[in-house]
Amino acid sequence: MRRPEWVPAGTDVETPNAARVYDYYLGGSHNFEADRDMARQAMALWPDLPVIMRANRAFLRRAVQHLADLGITRFLDIGSGIPTFGAVHEVARAVDPRARVVYVDMDPIAVAHSRLMLQDDPLSAMVMADMTDTGDLLSRPEVTDLLAPGEPVGVLLVAMLHFVTDAEDPGKIVGALRDAAPPGSHLVLTHASRESRPRQADSLAELYARRTTTPLVMRTRTDVAAFFDGWELLPPGLVWLSEWRPEDPESVGPHPERMSGLAGVGRRP
């Protein structure tokens, strides 16, 4: 296939990529036929996937706005993905124009487009790093500069930990980020759960394992709750995506478990 000019050299466009599949679910244009084919197969198994991804994005906006309302002006967005409407810096600066954001991703297309978008933004930075190597991530100058003043930071792990296998120890990753974050910092987290539709979850996980390089690990509520060890969960606790502080309570509907994603925000004492 002919490679578009905006694709960084060396990028594998023949293997589906989780970030680009997510972009397709959200209606984005930074994806390729392999990603679209993968997404179509996934939606055949689970037709609600685009709605779930939009609910995940809506939760991110609500959570960032809430933290900004609490006075947090520093954000570390890990697994930020391909730029789309309602980026963290846009949401946070609608509350406080001084908000600083460091985005982190390991997908070359997400990194390239983020750097292009942020090139004239002195309060934001983009870091290409693997979140499973927290030692490397936390040593990056952009990250150390964000953490150095000791001010509370919003640590965002939105739709990320379900791409971390048990062997990679996601609990250890969250623990390292918690220990590095100043007191008063908050963890914003969403995670795919298999509890509402276990059969579909198993089929979807098998598809990701077969087609992508990022296996999907859909965990239980108990497993996800354990990631908040050392954080104080804010009300309403660990809930389905649409249940976390909805702008319109009637929008939640009678079956919020259909979103199949758990969401929570915790504060480091």
C-alpha positions in Angstrom: 0.0 0.0 0.0 1.1 3.6 -0.5 2.2 5.1 2.8 0.6 8.5 3.6 3.1 11.4 4.2 1.9 11.7 7.9 3.0 8.1 8.7 6.5 8.0 10.4 9.0 5.9 8.6 9.2 2.3 9.8 5.6 2.2 11.1 3.9 -1.2 10.7 0.6 -0.5 9.0 -0.2 -4.1 8.1 -0.7 -5.3 11.7 -3.7 -3.9 13.6 -2.7 -1.4 16.3 -4.8 -0.9 19.4 -4.5 2.9 19.4 -5.5 3.1 15.7 -8.4 0.6 16.2 -9.6 2.9 19.1 -9.3 5.9 16.8 -11.5 4.1 14.3 -14.1 3.3 17.0 -14.2 7.0 17.8 -14.7 8.0 14.2 -11.1 9.2 13.6 -9.2 9.1 10.3 -5.7 8.0 11.6 -6.1 4.3 10.9 -5.5 1.8 8.1 -7.3 -1.0 6.5 -5.8 -3.6 8.9 -7.1 -1.5 11.8 -10.5 -1.1 10.3 -10.8 -4.8 9.4 -9.9 -5.7 13.0 -12.4 -3.2 14.4 -15.2 -4.6 12.1 -14.4 -8.1 13.4 -14.5 -6.9 16.9 -17.8 -5.1 16.4 -19.3 -8.3 14.9 -18.6 -9.9 18.2 -19.6 -6.9 20.3 -21.7 -4.3 18.4 -21.7 -1.8 21.3 -17.9 -1.2 21.1 -18.1 2.2 19.5 -20.6 3.3 22.1 -18.4 2.0 24.9 -15.3 3.8 23.5 -17.3 7.1 23.4 -18.4 6.5 27.0 -14.8 6.0 27.9 -13.8 9.3 26.3 -16.7 11.1 27.9 -15.6 9.8 31.3 -12.1 11.1 30.7 -13.4 14.6 30.0 -15.6 14.5 33.1 -12.7 13.3 35.3 -10.2 15.9 34.0 -12.7 18.7 34.5 -13.4 17.5 38.0 -9.7 17.4 38.9 -9.2 20.8 37.4 -12.2 22.1 39.5 -10.3 20.7 42.5 -7.3 22.9 41.6 -5.1 20.4 39.9 -3.1 22.0 37.1 -0.6 19.2 36.2 -1.6 16.1 34.3 0.3 13.0 33.2 -1.7 11.2 30.5 -0.2 7.8 30.0 -1.4 6.0 26.8 -2.8 9.3 25.4 -3.3 7.8 22.0 -4.0 9.6 18.7 -5.1 13.3 19.2 -8.8 13.8 19.1 -11.4 16.3 20.1 -11.4 17.1 23.8 -7.8 16.4 24.6 -6.7 16.7 28.2 -5.0 20.1 27.9 -8.1 21.5 26.2 -10.5 20.3 28.9 -8.2 21.3 31.8 -7.5 24.8 30.4 -11.2 25.5 30.0 -11.1 25.6 33.8 -7.5 26.9 34.4 -5.4 28.2 31.5 -2.2 27.4 33.4 -2.8 23.7 33.2 0.3 21.7 32.2 0.1 18.2 30.5 2.7 15.6 29.6 1.3 13.0 27.2 2.9 9.6 27.0 2.5 7.0 24.3 4.6 4.4 22.4 2.7 4.4 19.1 4.7 6.4 16.6 1.7 7.8 14.8 0.1 9.0 18.1 3.5 10.5 19.1 4.0 12.2 15.7 0.6 13.8 15.6 0.7 14.9 19.2 4.0 16.6 18.7 2.7 18.4 15.7 -0.4 19.5 17.6 1.6 20.7 20.6 4.6 22.3 18.8 3.4 25.8 19.7 2.2 24.9 23.2 4.8 25.6 25.9 2.7 24.0 28.6 2.4 20.6 27.0 4.8 17.9 26.0 4.8 14.5 24.3 7.0 11.6 25.4 7.5 8.4 23.5 7.8 5.7 26.2 6.6 2.3 27.2 4.5 2.5 30.4 5.6 -1.0 31.5 9.1 0.5 32.0 8.3 2.9 34.8 11.9 3.5 35.6 12.5 4.9 32.1 9.2 6.8 32.0 9.7 8.5 35.3 13.3 9.5 34.4 12.3 11.4 31.3 13.0 15.1 31.7 9.5 16.2 30.8 8.0 13.9 33.5 10.6 14.8 36.2 9.9 18.5 35.5 6.2 17.9 35.9 6.6 16.1 39.2 9.5 18.3 40.6 7.5 21.1 42.2 5.7 18.6 44.4 2.3 19.9 43.3 -0.5 17.3 43.0 -0.7 15.6 39.6 -3.6 13.9 37.8 -2.2 10.6 36.7 -4.4 9.3 33.8 -4.5 5.6 33.0 -7.5 5.5 30.8 -8.2 2.3 28.9 -4.5 1.3 29.3 -4.1 -1.4 32.0 -6.2 -4.0 30.1 -3.4 -4.0 27.6 -0.9 -5.0 30.3 -0.6 -8.7 30.9 -0.4 -10.2 34.4 3.2 -11.2 33.7 4.0 -7.5 33.2 2.5 -6.8 36.7 0.1 -3.9 36.2 -0.2 -3.5 40.0 3.5 -2.8 40.2 3.2 -0.2 37.5 0.4 1.7 39.3 2.4 1.4 42.5 5.4 3.0 41.0 3.4 5.8 39.7 1.7 6.3 43.0 4.9 6.4 44.9 6.3 9.0 42.4 3.2 11.2 42.6 3.1 14.0 45.2 0.6 13.8 48.0 -2.8 15.0 46.9 -2.3 13.6 43.4 -5.2 11.7 41.8 -5.4 8.5 39.7 -7.9 8.4 36.9 -8.4 4.9 35.6 -10.7 2.9 33.4 -10.5 -0.8 32.7 -12.4 -3.3 30.5 -14.3 -5.8 32.6 -15.5 -9.3 31.6 -18.2 -9.5 34.2 -21.2 -8.2 32.3 -20.7 -10.4 29.2 -18.0 -13.1 29.8 -18.6 -15.0 26.6 -18.2 -11.9 24.4 -15.2 -10.8 26.5 -13.5 -14.1 25.9 -14.1 -13.9 22.2 -12.8 -10.4 22.0 -9.7 -11.2 24.0 -9.0 -14.1 21.6 -9.4 -11.8 18.6 -6.9 -9.2 20.1 -4.4 -12.0 20.9 -4.6 -13.3 17.4 -4.6 -10.1 15.4 -2.6 -7.5 17.4 0.6 -7.3 19.4 -1.3 -6.0 22.4 -3.3 -8.8 24.1 -6.5 -7.6 25.8 -6.8 -8.7 29.5 -10.4 -8.0 30.7 -10.3 -8.3 34.5 -12.8 -8.6 37.3 -14.1 -5.7 39.5 -12.0 -7.1 42.4 -8.8 -7.1 40.2 -9.5 -3.5 39.1 -10.2 -2.3 42.6 -6.8 -3.6 43.7 -5.1 -1.0 41.4 -6.4 1.6 43.8 -4.4 0.3 46.7 -2.9 3.3 48.4 -5.4 5.7 46.8 -8.6 6.9 48.4 -11.5 6.3 46.0 -13.6 9.4 45.4 -17.4 9.0 45.4 -19.1 7.2 43.7 -16.3 4.7 43.8 -15.5 2.1 41.2 -18.5 2.0 38.8 -19.5 1.5 35.2 -18.3 4.2 32.9 -21.6 6.0 32.5 -22.2 6.0 36.3 -19.2 8.1 37.2 -20.6 11.6 38.0 -22.8 11.8 34.8 -23.7 15.3 33.6 -27.3 14.0 33.2 -28.2 11.2 35.6 -31.0 10.1 33.3 -28.4 9.3 30.6 -27.1 6.4 32.6 -30.0 4.2 31.6 -31.2 0.9 33.3 -28.3 -1.2 32.2 -25.0 0.7 32.8 -23.2 -2.6 32.8 -23.6 -2.7 29.0 -20.6 -0.3 28.9 -18.4 -3.2 30.2 -15.8 -0.7 31.4 -15.1 0.2 35.0 -14.1 3.7 36.0 -12.8 5.3 39.2 -10.8 8.2 40.5 -8.6 7.9 43.6 -6.6 10.4 45.7 -3.2 9.8 47.2 -3.3 10.9 50.8 
